[in-house]
Amino acid sequence: MNTITAKTPWADHLGGLPLHLDYFEGSMFDAVKKIADQYPDNVAFDFMGSPTTYRRLIQQVEQCAKALKTIGVREGDKVTIAMPNCPQAIFMFYAVNLVGGIANMIHPLSAEKEIEFYLNESESVTAITLDQFYDKFENVRQNTKVVNIIIASVKDELSKPIKAGYMLTEGRKIKKIPDDAPVIRWKDFMRLSRACFYNYAVPRKGDDPAVILYSGGTTGTTKGIVLTNRNFNALGQQVIATNPMFRVGDKMLAAMPLFHGFGLGVCIHTMLSQGGRCILIPRFTAQSYAKQITKYKCNFIAGVPTLYEALLRLPSMEDADLSCLKGVFSGGDSLSIELKKKFDKFLYDHKAVIQVREGYGTTETVTACCLTPPHMSKEGSIGLPFPDTYIKIVKPGTDEELPYGEEGEILLAGPTVMKEYMNHPEETAQTLRTHADGLTWVYTGDLGTMDKEGFIYFRGRAKRMIISSGYNVYPSQLENILDAHEFVQMSCVIGVPDPYKMQKVKAFVKLTPDVPANEETKKELMDYCRKHIAKYAMPYDIEFREDMPKTLVGKVAYRVLEEEELARIKAREEEAAVPAGQ
């Protein structure tokens, strides 16, 4: 048997790390409270120039929890959080945990129909979002079980000088919510805490469900992944154990979004449960990211490969001093060998003494469960499993282990493995399987190999999925949306290589008879897509086809379309390389 546990590799390469970690068994809130009791005056997070100490963080969370209790949120209730990385989102996330609720984390830029699906799938009773997204929630709330919508505003957490600037720029673009709108404004909501005097804190254990994140699972249809307190707390302890250079007070640039396991698990909860300091970035751009790295002298940064690609091109980074960096992590998509070499050189040229470390994981295990050690990397490897995490390579779909170096399906087991797919028992049983070794394994649908030292190599996705700027895009979902339009007889969605996004989305459509294949039809379909598809998953182009290529069993041969597109790109590049006049 060649199952590799992280215990031996991490101990070997990091000089005697503990063979086993003792995991905190309380709630996520309890883990943060424990740190706040030790370091009350340390800064927990910074937001647009305003710092918040651990003491104030706990006070605000407790106030928010009392307000939730006042409006009727009870143990086991789901609360949808559709927010960027801002203070109210942090307060609400831990307050939901404190009252025994479950935080349903969704992308604030989701389309209306997606929001309706997330609210109904989770049976949320309460939702919180920003003022600029109010219309989308109001338009679908009558089709859901949501009782209360809480509306927050970025301006409420800004210092006076920054607030003035914000209101003259971004604030002016936000449509005013009617005074009689059936919502609770954030400040009014927090004042409701005065009506709650006791019994707002509900004791929760490690195994209790705490968070719902969304992913396509193994079939590509969106499912809620139910994660526990232990899943998040264990992740925090594993990340710190694999980063022995971490010290209390170290700063992490938190630009990865809260609805993503990477952002929520690594950038936020790991830091707050271990005494770190989060630099919150509400709206991510490469420029804002670069500015905050140097302004705050961040010690740790995490991002997707597209971010690092963008940083290489930024003029503002030319003279940046990055000697403050202790860790640079890449995840969410494969980091190409070439990009890693370029960015490692960039780091050294800017006084950093470290290299990019690549990680791998799935939302079914919160996020990363495998990471390159700080002082030992292998070209093309995604690193070693975390402490107490097991990885094995099997013949796809079976429990038959393969020899070292042979490609197969990547299986994961450990303390961060999800509880279940919400409302999908059959797929849960298909994805989570207990083997003869007594461990419950996640069948990832990803392909990879393992070498004799336990280093893992990611080879590709067995399931059909597009990764655009670090976001998972599921072609079958987009095809279902397109096929529902009266103009469309059949559609096929593929990922097209893109130097910035890694992949961009393209749709091929066979129109119903008598519908003209013209620009007007394309505009109609693009407008329809914008209403039903999140911004990051929008097709950049729709190409009309008289017919679709088919496989022998009659399915649309999407690989043929991918190959055709690649051939087109190659032809264009060759044409561009030919000097004029030849």
SVG drawing of the C-alpha trace seen along z (x, -y; Angstrom):
<svg xmlns="http://www.w3.org/2000/svg" viewBox="-44 -64 61 67">
<polyline fill="none" stroke="black" stroke-width="0.4" points="0.0,0.0 1.4,-3.4 -0.9,-5.7 1.1,-8.7 0.3,-10.5 1.7,-14.0 3.1,-13.0 6.4,-11.6 7.0,-14.0 6.4,-17.2 8.5,-15.9 11.3,-15.0 11.3,-18.2 10.5,-20.7 12.8,-19.4 10.5,-17.5 7.0,-19.0 4.6,-17.2 3.6,-13.9 0.0,-14.7 -1.9,-17.9 -4.4,-18.1 -7.4,-19.8 -9.5,-22.4 -13.0,-20.9 -15.1,-24.0 -16.8,-26.2 -15.2,-28.7 -16.3,-31.5 -14.7,-29.8 -11.4,-29.5 -11.4,-33.2 -12.5,-34.1 -9.6,-32.1 -7.2,-34.3 -9.0,-37.5 -8.7,-36.6 -5.0,-36.2 -4.4,-39.3 -7.3,-41.7 -5.4,-44.8 -3.9,-43.2 -5.4,-44.2 -7.6,-41.5 -8.2,-43.2 -7.8,-46.4 -10.4,-47.8 -9.6,-50.7 -7.4,-52.4 -9.5,-51.5 -8.1,-48.9 -10.3,-46.7 -8.8,-45.0 -9.7,-41.5 -11.5,-43.0 -13.8,-45.1 -14.2,-42.1 -15.7,-40.0 -17.9,-42.8 -19.3,-43.4 -19.8,-39.7 -21.7,-39.3 -23.8,-42.4 -24.6,-41.0 -25.5,-37.6 -27.9,-39.2 -29.6,-41.0 -29.9,-37.8 -31.6,-36.2 -33.9,-39.2 -35.1,-38.7 -35.7,-35.0 -32.6,-33.2 -32.3,-29.9 -30.0,-26.9 -29.6,-25.2 -31.2,-28.1 -29.4,-29.1 -28.3,-32.7 -27.2,-33.7 -24.2,-36.1 -23.7,-37.7 -20.9,-40.2 -17.5,-41.3 -14.6,-41.2 -15.7,-43.9 -16.2,-44.1 -20.0,-43.5 -19.4,-40.2 -16.9,-39.1 -19.1,-40.1 -22.1,-38.3 -20.1,-35.2 -19.0,-34.6 -22.3,-35.8 -24.2,-33.2 -21.8,-30.6 -22.3,-31.9 -26.1,-31.6 -25.8,-28.0 -26.8,-28.9 -25.2,-27.9 -23.6,-30.5 -24.6,-30.1 -21.8,-31.9 -22.6,-33.1 -21.1,-35.4 -22.6,-38.9 -22.3,-39.3 -24.5,-36.2 -27.3,-36.6 -30.9,-36.9 -31.9,-33.3 -28.7,-32.0 -29.5,-34.0 -33.0,-32.5 -31.5,-29.0 -29.1,-29.5 -31.7,-30.9 -34.1,-28.0 -31.5,-25.3 -30.4,-26.3 -33.9,-27.3 -32.3,-30.5 -34.5,-32.5 -32.3,-35.6 -29.9,-37.2 -27.4,-40.0 -26.1,-41.9 -24.8,-45.3 -27.1,-48.2 -25.9,-48.0 -27.3,-44.4 -30.6,-45.1 -32.7,-45.0 -31.6,-41.4 -32.7,-40.1 -35.9,-42.1 -36.8,-40.7 -36.6,-37.1 -37.5,-37.2 -41.2,-36.4 -40.1,-33.0 -38.1,-32.1 -38.6,-31.5 -36.5,-34.5 -38.1,-36.5 -35.5,-39.3 -33.1,-41.0 -30.3,-43.0 -28.7,-45.7 -25.2,-46.9 -23.2,-49.6 -19.4,-49.9 -19.5,-53.5 -20.7,-52.5 -17.3,-51.0 -15.1,-53.8 -13.3,-56.5 -14.7,-60.1 -12.1,-61.3 -12.3,-58.0 -16.1,-58.0 -16.2,-61.5 -14.1,-60.3 -16.1,-57.1 -19.4,-59.0 -18.0,-61.3 -16.9,-58.3 -18.3,-54.8 -21.1,-55.9 -22.7,-58.1 -23.2,-55.1 -25.3,-53.2 -29.0,-53.4 -30.9,-54.7 -33.0,-52.1 -36.6,-53.4 -37.2,-54.5 -40.1,-52.1 -38.2,-49.1 -38.9,-45.9 -35.4,-45.6 -33.4,-46.1 -30.5,-48.6 -27.3,-47.4 -27.2,-50.1 -30.9,-49.5 -30.2,-45.7 -27.3,-46.1 -29.5,-48.3 -31.9,-45.3 -29.3,-43.6 -30.6,-45.8 -33.8,-43.6 -31.8,-40.4 -30.4,-40.0 -29.3,-36.3 -29.4,-32.9 -28.1,-34.1 -24.9,-31.9 -25.5,-28.3 -22.8,-25.8 -21.6,-24.1 -19.2,-21.2 -16.5,-20.5 -18.7,-18.1 -21.7,-20.5 -22.5,-21.9 -21.3,-25.6 -20.8,-26.7 -22.2,-26.0 -20.0,-26.7 -21.0,-25.9 -19.3,-23.8 -20.3,-21.6 -19.3,-18.4 -18.5,-15.5 -21.3,-16.1 -21.0,-19.8 -24.5,-20.7 -24.2,-23.3 -24.5,-21.8 -24.1,-23.1 -21.1,-21.6 -21.8,-21.4 -18.7,-22.0 -18.2,-21.8 -16.5,-23.8 -13.8,-21.2 -13.2,-21.4 -12.3,-25.1 -10.5,-25.0 -8.4,-22.0 -7.5,-23.9 -6.3,-26.9 -4.0,-24.6 -2.7,-22.8 -1.8,-26.0 0.1,-27.3 1.9,-23.9 3.1,-24.0 4.3,-27.6 6.6,-27.5 7.7,-31.1 4.3,-32.4 4.1,-34.6 1.2,-36.2 0.4,-39.6 1.7,-38.6 -0.4,-40.2 -2.3,-38.3 -3.6,-40.1 -7.3,-38.9 -8.3,-39.6 -9.7,-36.1 -13.5,-36.3 -15.4,-35.1 -17.7,-32.7 -14.6,-30.8 -12.9,-28.2 -9.5,-29.7 -10.6,-33.2 -12.7,-32.2 -10.7,-29.3 -7.1,-30.5 -7.2,-34.3 -9.8,-34.9 -10.4,-32.0 -6.9,-30.7 -5.6,-34.2 -8.3,-35.1 -8.2,-31.7 -4.4,-31.7 -3.7,-35.4 -2.9,-36.8 -4.0,-40.1 -6.2,-40.3 -5.9,-43.2 -9.4,-43.1 -9.8,-44.1 -13.5,-44.6 -13.2,-44.8 -10.3,-42.9 -8.2,-44.4 -4.5,-43.7 -3.8,-47.4 -5.5,-47.4 -3.8,-44.1 -0.4,-45.6 -1.0,-48.8 -2.0,-47.0 1.0,-44.6 3.4,-47.5 1.3,-49.8 0.9,-47.2 4.1,-45.3 2.2,-42.1 3.8,-38.8 1.6,-36.4 -0.3,-36.7 -2.6,-34.1 -4.1,-34.2 -4.9,-32.5 -2.3,-32.3 -4.1,-35.1 -3.3,-37.5 0.4,-36.8 0.4,-37.1 -1.2,-40.6 1.3,-41.7 4.2,-41.0 2.7,-43.6 2.0,-46.4 4.2,-49.5 3.5,-50.3 5.3,-47.2 8.6,-48.2 10.3,-49.5 8.3,-47.6 10.2,-46.2 8.8,-42.7 11.3,-41.7 8.4,-41.6 7.0,-38.5 7.2,-35.1 4.7,-33.2 3.2,-33.5 0.6,-30.8 -1.0,-30.0 -4.2,-27.9 -7.6,-27.7 -6.0,-26.7 -2.7,-25.1 0.3,-27.3 2.2,-26.8 5.9,-26.0 6.7,-29.0 4.6,-31.4 6.2,-30.1 9.7,-30.7 8.7,-34.2 7.1,-35.1 9.9,-33.5 12.4,-35.8 10.1,-38.8 10.1,-38.0 13.9,-37.8 14.2,-41.0 12.1,-42.8 14.1,-41.7 11.9,-38.7 13.8,-35.7 11.0,-33.2 9.3,-31.5 5.7,-30.9 4.3,-27.8 1.6,-25.9 -1.3,-24.3 -4.1,-22.0 -7.5,-21.1 -11.2,-21.1 -14.2,-22.8 -15.1,-19.4 -12.1,-19.8 -12.7,-23.5 -9.7,-24.5 -6.1,-23.5 -5.0,-20.2 -1.7,-19.9 1.1,-22.5 4.7,-22.8 7.1,-22.9 8.9,-26.3 12.4,-25.0 11.8,-22.2 9.9,-22.3 9.8,-19.9 9.1,-21.3 5.4,-20.7 4.5,-19.4 1.6,-20.7 3.5,-19.7 2.8,-17.4 -0.4,-16.6 -1.1,-18.6 -0.5,-17.0 -3.1,-14.2 -4.2,-14.4 -3.9,-11.4 -3.7,-11.3 -3.8,-8.3 -3.9,-7.7 -6.3,-5.1 -7.7,-3.7 -10.5,-6.2 -13.8,-5.4 -12.3,-2.4 -10.3,-1.8 -7.5,-0.1 -4.3,-1.9 -1.8,-2.5 2.0,-2.3 4.1,-5.5 4.3,-7.6 1.2,-6.1 -1.6,-8.5 -5.0,-8.0 -7.7,-9.7 -6.7,-11.8 -8.4,-10.8 -8.3,-12.8 -8.9,-12.0 -8.4,-14.0 -10.0,-16.4 -11.1,-18.9 -13.3,-16.5 -16.9,-17.8 -20.0,-16.5 -22.1,-16.1 -23.6,-17.6 -26.7,-19.4 -29.9,-17.6 -27.9,-15.3 -27.5,-12.0 -26.7,-10.0 -23.9,-12.2 -22.6,-12.4 -22.4,-8.5 -20.6,-8.6 -18.1,-11.2 -17.5,-10.2 -16.5,-6.5 -15.2,-4.7 -12.4,-2.2 -11.1,0.9 -8.6,-1.4 -11.5,-3.0 -10.9,-6.4 -13.5,-8.4 -12.1,-9.4 -13.2,-12.2 -13.2,-11.1 -12.1,-14.4 -12.5,-13.5 -9.0,-15.1 -6.2,-13.2 -2.6,-13.1 0.4,-11.1 2.5,-10.6 6.3,-10.1 8.1,-8.0 8.7,-11.0 4.9,-11.7 5.0,-14.7 1.7,-15.1 1.5,-16.1 -1.8,-17.4 -2.4,-16.2 -5.9,-17.5 -9.6,-17.4 -11.4,-14.2 -14.7,-16.1 -15.5,-18.7 -14.9,-22.1 -13.6,-25.5 -11.5,-27.6 -11.6,-31.3 -9.7,-33.7 -9.7,-31.0 -13.5,-30.6 -15.0,-27.2 -17.4,-27.4 -19.5,-24.4 -20.3,-24.1 -23.4,-21.9 -25.0,-24.6 -24.4,-27.3 -25.7,-24.9 -28.9,-24.3 -29.5,-28.1 -28.8,-28.6 -30.9,-25.7 -33.9,-27.1 -34.0,-30.1 -36.6,-29.8 -33.9,-30.6 -31.6,-27.8 -32.0,-24.2 -28.6,-23.0 -25.6,-24.6 -22.1,-23.6 -19.8,-25.6 -16.0,-25.3 -13.0,-26.9 -10.6,-28.8 -7.0,-29.4 -6.5,-33.0 -3.1,-34.6 -4.8,-36.5 -7.8,-34.5 -6.2,-31.1 -9.5,-30.2 -12.4,-32.2 -15.8,-31.0 -17.1,-30.5 -20.6,-29.2 -21.5,-27.4 -25.2,-27.5 -27.4,-25.7 -30.4,-27.9 -34.0,-26.7 -35.3,-26.7 -36.2,-30.1 -34.1,-32.1 -31.5,-34.1 -27.8,-33.7 -27.2,-37.5 -25.8,-40.1 -29.3,-40.9 -29.9,-37.3 -26.4,-37.2 -27.2,-40.4 -30.6,-38.9 -28.8,-35.8 -26.0,-37.8 -28.5,-40.0 -30.4,-36.8 -27.1,-35.3 -26.3,-38.5 -29.6,-38.1 -29.0,-34.4 -25.3,-33.9 -22.8,-35.4 -20.3,-37.9 -17.2,-35.7 -19.0,-32.8 -20.3,-35.0 -19.4,-33.8 -17.1,-36.3 -18.5,-35.1 -21.4,-33.0 -20.7,-31.3 -23.6,-30.0 -23.3,-26.5 -25.6,-24.7 -24.8,-21.5 -22.7,-20.3 -20.0,-17.6 -21.2,-14.4 -19.5,-11.4 -20.4,-7.8 -23.1,-7.7 -24.7,-11.0 -23.3,-13.4 -22.0,-16.8 -18.2,-16.3 -17.1,-19.3 -13.4,-18.1 -13.7,-18.6 -14.8,-22.2 -12.0,-22.7 -9.5,-21.4 -10.9,-23.5 -10.6,-26.6 -7.0,-25.8 -6.2,-25.3 -7.7,-28.7 -5.7,-30.4 -2.5,-28.7 -3.2,-29.8 -3.8,-33.4 -0.5,-33.4 1.4,-32.0 -0.2,-34.6 0.8,-37.4 4.4,-36.1 4.9,-36.4 6.6,-39.7 4.5,-42.1 5.0,-41.8 5.9,-38.1"/>
</svg>
